[in-house]
Amino acid sequence: MVNTVEIFSGHYQGSSEVYATCNEADGTDIVLWKFSNGVDLQIGTGTIGNDAGYGAGYVKITLEDNIAIGDLLVAYVDEFGKQGGKPVVVYEYNIGVKTGWRNPDLVLVGANEASYDTYLQDGGFQIADIYAPEAIINNTIPREANPNAKFIDFTIEKSYTTQLISSVVTNVCIVTIKNFTAAMGSPRAKWDGGSLEQVYQKTFLYAENGDHTVEVFAENSDYGSKILTFNVSIVNTTPTPTVTDIWSASYGINPEASRTVFLDAYSNRPLESRLLITGSETFAAMTSDSGSRWNGSYSYNVPYGTYVGEIRVQGTAAVKTIDVKVTF
């Protein structure tokens, strides 16, 4: 099987480096691409084994551009499209959020008095002075009945996209609850006051626009919980398929199957593809793999050379192209 580059850490807003793994030799070049608002941009490079801190087969990629919440990141071997792994979404880094403690204005260290900012700049530790959540509402996370000191925290992620529903491409909003506090175990959730269930993702349609709630309970507890409200606002328009609906694509070569070349792509719409070898090839439907991933296979024994792979949304004309290099 082809060794893809999989990102596993560092993909949060404000990060300066991203970590990935790939079963290739140390010294292999890895490139990182960002996909944001229809723009594709290479934002970092690294080599496998470059002091990633994890050992052989891992890479630390130093970022050359900022990443923001909601951006998609994909890593490749050597160049865009080669052995790309699963896209990851940039998330908000929220470890260490304060929960109502108000900082002092002045700090007395021995006989010296300094402002709190100066004290921190000189290497002082943070000091909790007064617990006043009502005075710092924007810095407070609501919590309810935390038994056994098991704080219940999680985040909500909303993604507006499209899905095939009853064979019709439909606008949807996918809401995911994630980043659970470790002490919660395997939490359960009530969506809009429903029954307790271990369901961490819901898909909402236009008819369900408005405010919704999700209440999360720690494992083995029906009392300790945290409830958050979120809003769903889906546009009531007919989605028009475009090439930007394909947010990532790559190719691979299986040397154990007589140099079979195949294309991979990620999209919420059904895709079709072709590999131009003689120039007369026709598009063939790609098969779905794990939801938004699509696969396309081609003839055995593809000759040595450079070819163009084309991927498009079924029923459309615009294509996303990939340079495919067969080097052995």
For each residue, the residues with C-beta under 8 A, 3 or more apart:
1: 254
2: 83 252 253 254
3: 22 23 24 77 83
4: 22 83 84 85 86 250 252
5: 20 21 22 30 59 75 76 77 83 84 85
6: 20 21 22 75 85 86
7: 10 11 18 19 20 32 73 74 75 85 86 88
8: 19 20 21
9: 18 19
10: 7 15 17 18 19 61
11: 7 15 18 67 73 88 89 90 91
12: 15 67 90 91 92 93
13: 67 68 69 90 91 92 93
14: 93
15: 10 11 12 18 63 67 93
16: 62 63
17: 10 44 60 61 62 63
18: 7 9 10 11 15 32 44 60 61 63 73 75
19: 7 8 9 10 52 54 58 59 60 61
20: 5 6 7 8 30 32 46 58 59 61 75 85
21: 5 6 8 54 57 58 59
22: 3 4 5 6 28 30 48 57 59 75 77 83 85
23: 3 57
24: 3 28 48 57 77
25: 28 48
26: 47 48 49 56 57
27: 47 48 49
28: 22 24 25 47 48 77 78
29: 45 46 47 77 78
30: 5 20 22 45 46 47 48 59 61 75 76 77 78
31: 42 44 45 75 76 78 79 80
32: 7 18 20 42 43 44 45 46 61 63 73 74 75 76
33: 40 41 42 43 73 74 75 76 80
34: 40 41 42 43 65 67 71 72 73
35: 39 40 71 72 73 74 87 247 248
36: 39 41 68 70 71 72
37:
38: 244
39: 35 36
40: 33 34 35 80
41: 33 34 36 65
42: 31 32 33 34 45 80
43: 32 33 34 63 64 65 67
44: 17 18 31 32 61 62 63 64 65
45: 29 30 31 32 42 61 62 64
46: 20 29 30 32 50 52 59 60 61 62
47: 26 27 28 29 30 50 59
48: 22 24 25 26 27 28 30 56 57 58 59
49: 26 27 52 56 57 58 59
50: 46 47 59 60
51: 60
52: 19 46 49 55 58 59 60
53: 58 60
54: 19 21 57 58
55: 52 58
56: 26 48 49
57: 21 22 23 24 26 48 49 54
58: 19 20 21 48 49 52 53 54 55
59: 5 19 20 21 22 30 46 47 48 49 50 52 75
60: 17 18 19 46 50 51 52 53
61: 10 17 18 19 20 30 32 44 45 46 75
62: 16 17 44 45 46
63: 15 16 17 18 32 43 44 66 67
64: 43 44 45
65: 34 41 43 44
66: 63
67: 11 12 13 15 34 43 63 71 73 90
68: 13 36 71 90
69: 13 90 91 92
70: 36 89 90
71: 34 35 36 67 68 89 90
72: 34 35 36 87 88 89 90 247 248
73: 7 11 18 32 33 34 35 67 87 88 90
74: 7 32 33 35 84 85 86 87 88 248 250
75: 5 6 7 18 20 22 30 31 32 33 59 61 84 85
76: 5 30 31 32 33 79 80 81 82 83 84 250
77: 3 5 22 24 28 29 30 82 83
78: 28 29 30 31 82
79: 31 76 82 323
80: 31 33 40 42 76
81: 76 84 249 250 251 322 323 324
82: 76 77 78 79 250 251 325
83: 2 3 4 5 22 76 77 250 252
84: 4 5 74 75 76 81 248 249 250 264
85: 4 5 6 7 20 22 74 75
86: 4 6 7 74 266 293
87: 35 72 73 74 247 248 266
88: 7 11 72 73 74
89: 11 70 71 72 157 159
90: 11 12 13 67 68 69 70 71 72 73
91: 11 12 13 69 155 157 179
92: 12 13 69 155
93: 12 13 14 15
94: 97 155 179
95:
96:
97: 94 139 141
98: 101 136 139
99: 133 139 140 141 143
100: 131 132 133 136 139 140
101: 98 128 129 130 131 136
102: 129 130 131 132 135 136
103: 116 126 127 128 129
104: 107 116 127 129
105: 115 116
106: 113 114 115 116
107: 104 113 114 115 116 119 124 127
108: 111 112 113
109: 112 113 114 119 124
110:
111: 108
112: 108 109
113: 106 107 108 109
114: 106 107 109 118 119 122
115: 105 106 107 118 119
116: 103 104 105 106 107 119 120 127
117: 120 121
118: 114 115 121 122
119: 107 109 114 115 116 122 124
120: 116 117 123 124 126
121: 117 118
122: 114 118 119
123: 120
124: 107 109 119 120 127
125:
126: 103 120
127: 103 104 107 116 124
128: 101 103 131
129: 101 102 103 104
130: 101 102
131: 100 101 102 128
132: 100 102 135 136
133: 99 100 136 137 140
134: 137
135: 102 132
136: 98 100 101 102 132 133 139 140
137: 133 134 140
138:
139: 97 98 99 100 136
140: 99 100 133 136 137
141: 97 99 153
142: 226 227
143: 99 146 151 152 153 226
144: 152 224 225 226 227
145: 223 224 225
146: 143 149 150 151 152 224
147: 150 218 221 223 224
148:
149: 146 183
150: 146 147 181 183 184 218 221 224
151: 143 146 181 183
152: 143 144 146 181 184 187 216 217 218 224 225 226
153: 141 143 179 180 181 226
154: 177 178 179 180 181 187 216 226 228
155: 91 92 94 177 178 179
156: 175 176 177 214 228 230
157: 89 91 175 176 177 178
158: 173 174 175 176 230 232
159: 89 173 174 175 176
160: 171 172 173 234
161: 171 172 173 174 268
162: 169 170 171 172 239 245 268 269
163: 169 170 172 203 268
164: 167 168 169 170 268 269 270
165: 168 170 172 205
166:
167: 164
168: 164 165
169: 162 163 164 239 241 269
170: 162 163 164 165 205 206 239
171: 160 161 162 205 206 234 235 236 237 239
172: 160 161 162 163 165 203 204 205 234
173: 158 159 160 161 203 204 232 233 234
174: 158 159 161 201 202 203 204
175: 156 157 158 159 201 202 203 204 212 214 230 232
176: 156 157 158 159 200 201
177: 154 155 156 157 180 189 200 201 214 216
178: 154 155 157 200
179: 91 94 153 154 155
180: 153 154 177 184 187 216
181: 150 151 152 153 154 184
182:
183: 149 150 151 218
184: 150 152 180 181 187 216 218 219
185: 218 219 220
186: 198 219
187: 152 154 180 184 198 216 217 218 219
188: 196 197 198 216 217 219
189: 177 196 197 198 199 200 214 215 216 217
190: 193 194 195 196 197 214 215 217
191: 194 197 199 202 212 213 214
192: 212 213 214
193: 190 213 215
194: 190 191 197
195: 190
196: 188 189 190 217 222
197: 188 189 190 191 194
198: 186 187 188 189
199: 189 191 202
200: 176 177 178 189
201: 174 175 176 177
202: 174 175 191 199
203: 163 172 173 174 175
204: 172 173 174 175 208 209 212 232 234
205: 165 170 171 172 208 234
206: 170 171 209 234 235 236
207:
208: 204 205 212 232 234
209: 204 206 232 233 234
210: 231 232
211: 229 230 231
212: 175 191 192 204 208 229 230 231 232
213: 191 192 193 227 228 229 230
214: 156 175 177 189 190 191 192 227 228 230
215: 189 190 193 225 226 227
216: 152 154 177 180 184 187 188 189 225 226 227
217: 152 187 188 189 190 196 221 222 223 224 225
218: 147 150 152 183 184 185 187 221 224 225
219: 184 185 186 187 188
220: 185
221: 147 150 217 218 224
222: 196 217
223: 145 147 217
224: 144 145 146 147 150 152 217 218 221
225: 144 145 152 215 216 217 218
226: 142 143 144 152 153 154 215 216
227: 142 144 213 214 215 216
228: 154 156 213 214
229: 211 212 213
230: 156 158 175 211 212 213 214
231: 210 211 212
232: 158 173 175 204 208 209 210 212
233: 173 209
234: 160 171 172 173 204 205 206 208 209
235: 171 206
236: 171 206
237: 171
238:
239: 162 169 170 171
240:
241: 169 245 269 313 315 316
242: 245 313 316 318
243: 246 312 313 316 318 319 320
244: 38 247
245: 162 241 242 267 268 269 313
246: 243 249 265 266 267 271 311 312 313 320
247: 35 72 87 244 266 267
248: 35 72 74 84 87 265 266
249: 81 84 246 263 264 265 266 309 311 320 322
250: 4 74 76 81 82 83 84 263 264 265 322
251: 81 82 261 262 263 264 309 322 324
252: 2 4 83 261 262 264
253: 2 259 260 261 262 302 326
254: 1 2 257 259 260 262
255: 259 328
256:
257: 254 260 300
258: 300 301
259: 253 254 255 300 301 302 326 328
260: 253 254 257 297 298 299 300 302
261: 251 252 253 275 298 302 307 324 326
262: 251 252 253 254 295 296 297 298
263: 249 250 251 273 275 286 295 296 298 309 311 322 324
264: 84 249 250 251 252 293 294 295 296
265: 246 248 249 250 271 273 286 293 294 296 311 320
266: 86 87 246 247 248 249 292 293 294
267: 245 246 247 271 292 294 313
268: 161 162 163 164 245 292
269: 162 164 169 241 245 313 314
270: 164 285 286 288 294 313 314
271: 246 265 267 285 286 294 296 311 312 313 314
272: 283 284 285 286 296 311 312 313 314
273: 263 265 283 284 286 296 309 310 311 312
274: 281 282 283 284 296 309 310
275: 261 263 281 298 302 307 308 309 310 324
276: 279 281 307 308 309 310
277: 281 299 302 303 307
278: 281
279: 276
280:
281: 274 275 276 277 278
282: 274
283: 272 273 274 310 312
284: 272 273 274 296
285: 270 271 272 314
286: 263 265 270 271 272 273 294 295 296 311
287: 294 295 296
288: 270 291 293 294
289: 293 294 295
290: 293
291: 288
292: 266 267 268
293: 86 264 265 266 288 289 290
294: 264 265 266 267 270 271 286 287 288 289
295: 262 263 264 286 287 289
296: 262 263 264 265 271 272 273 274 284 286 287 311
297: 260 262
298: 260 261 262 263 275 302
299: 260 277 302
300: 257 258 259 260
301: 258 259
302: 253 259 260 261 275 277 298 299 307 326
303: 277 326
304: 326 327 328
305: 325 326
306: 323 324 325 326
307: 261 275 276 277 302 323 324 325 326
308: 275 276 321 322 323 324
309: 249 251 263 273 274 275 276 321 322 323 324
310: 273 274 275 276 283 319 320 321 322
311: 246 249 263 265 271 272 273 286 296 319 320 321 322
312: 243 246 271 272 273 283 316 317 318 319 320
313: 241 242 243 245 246 267 269 270 271 272 316
314: 269 270 271 272 285
315: 241
316: 241 242 243 312 313
317: 312
318: 242 243 312
319: 243 310 311 312
320: 243 246 249 265 310 311 312
321: 308 309 310 311
322: 81 249 250 251 263 308 309 310 311
323: 79 81 306 307 308 309
324: 81 251 261 263 275 306 307 308 309
325: 82 305 306 307
326: 253 259 261 302 303 304 305 306 307
327: 304
328: 255 259 304
